Structures are given as C-alpha cells and as structure tokens.
Amino acid sequence: MNAPSLMQLAVAKCLDMKTDVSGYDRNREALYHGLTEAGYECVKPQGAFYLFVKSPVESDAGFCEMARAHHILIVPGSAFACPGYVRIAYCVAYDTITAALPGFKKLMEEVKNLPA
C-alpha cells in the first residue's frame, strides 16, 4: 500500500541525496579477485551485495560445512534455487573480506587434496 505520511516527508527530503557505493565496490573487487586467484569459478556481480561461487565439490551444503572449519560463513546456493553454488555476502567490513581470503585459499587446497 502507500507509505505512511511521515515516511513520505522523510523520503522527499532525501530525493537529491547521493549514495557512496565505493566501499561495496572495493569489497566486491577484493573478494572476486581473491577467489578467482585461488581457483574458484564465479561471475563478477554487477549489483547486489552477493557473489555466487561454483562449489568445487558436488554438495554445496557440504562445501559450506567445510568452509565453517576455516571460520568462513557462506550459504548453499540451493537455498536460492542455485544448487551447486554458494552465496558469499560482501556487505561486510573490508577487513573481514581480506581476513577470509587466506581461509578460502586453504579451503581450495583442501578440496584439491580430497580423494577422487
């Protein structure tokens, strides 16, 4: 329905405001490049705050469990109708992303050493 009148007044005052999205872009670039350099397959997102990465193991949920052992929280893509992928949010502090990248690298090395 319609927004309450108080909210309409607040929104009217914000119409000419600009939003600085450079922090999200910085996070996106760091995460995308860090993951692709570590061997992950993903498409660089053009919007939102999430990166969908192809799970390097058959089970996206299983991969998320493996990631937890490296203190990385990711969500199975099957929860978003994208089985075989995982969703990673990059609407976090830049330091959170840079701190997670070594864990993602170790995780990929672990996956490569799994028995076939």
N, C-alpha and C positions, 0 to 999 in steps of 0.2 A: 504494500500500500504506500501511502505518502509518508515521507519523513516528518517527524514532529516539527512544529513551527520553530522551536528553539534551535534544532539542528539545522533547519533551512537558513536561519540567520547566521549561524556559525559558518556554514559552507559558503554562503555568499561573501563573507569576509576573506575567504581563502582562495577564491577563484583565480587570482593573479599570482598566487604563490608558486614557487618552483621547488622541485624536489631534487636533492642531490643523490643520485644513484651511483656515484663513483665508487663508493665503498663496496657495493654489491658487485660492480664490475671487477674491481680488484680481487674480490673473493672468488668470483667465477673464473677469472684468468688463472689465478694461483691453483685452484682445485683442478681445473681442466688440464692445465699443462703438467701439473704434478702427477696426476693419474695416468695421462697418456704416456708420459715419460717412463712410468713404472710398468707399462704394458697393458693397461686397461683399455677396453674399447668403449667409446662413448661419443655422442654427438654433442658438440658445443651448444649449450642452450642459448636461445635468443630472447628469453623472457623468464618470468617467474624467479624462483629462488632455489631451484632444484636441478640436479644433474642426474640423469638416468644412465647407469653404467651397466654394460652387459656383464652378467655374473660369469666369472671364469670357471665355475663349477655348475653342474646340472641344476642343483636346487638353489634358487635364490634365497629361500629361507635358511638353508644350510650355510650359505655363504655369509649371511648376516650373523649367524651364530659364530662362525669362525672369526668374523670381524670383532665381535664382542671381546674375544680373548686378547685383542690388541687395543682395547678400550676405544673402539670405534663403533658408534651407533649409526646404523643405516637401516633402511626399511625395505622389505622384499617388494619388488615391483609387482608381484602377483596381487598385492593389496590395492593396486591402482590399475588393474587389468593389463599389466605389462609383465607377464611371467618371464623368467629368465633374465630379468634386470633387477637392479637395486636402485633405490632413490636416495640421494645424498643431498641434504639441505646445506646451502651455503649462505644462509641469512644468519650467520653467527659471527663472532669476533674473528678478525683476520688471523690472530694468534692461534685460535682453535684450529683453523684450517692448516696453517703451517706446522703446527704440532702434530696433526694427524697424518700428514704425508709420509713420514718415515714408517708409521704403522701400516699404511696402505702398501708401501713398498715391501715390508717384511711379509705382509699377508700374501702378496702376489708370489713372493719367493716360496712361501709355504705351499701355495696351490701348485706351483710348478714341480714341487717335490712329492706331491701325492702319488701313490701308486696308480698306474693306469687301469 
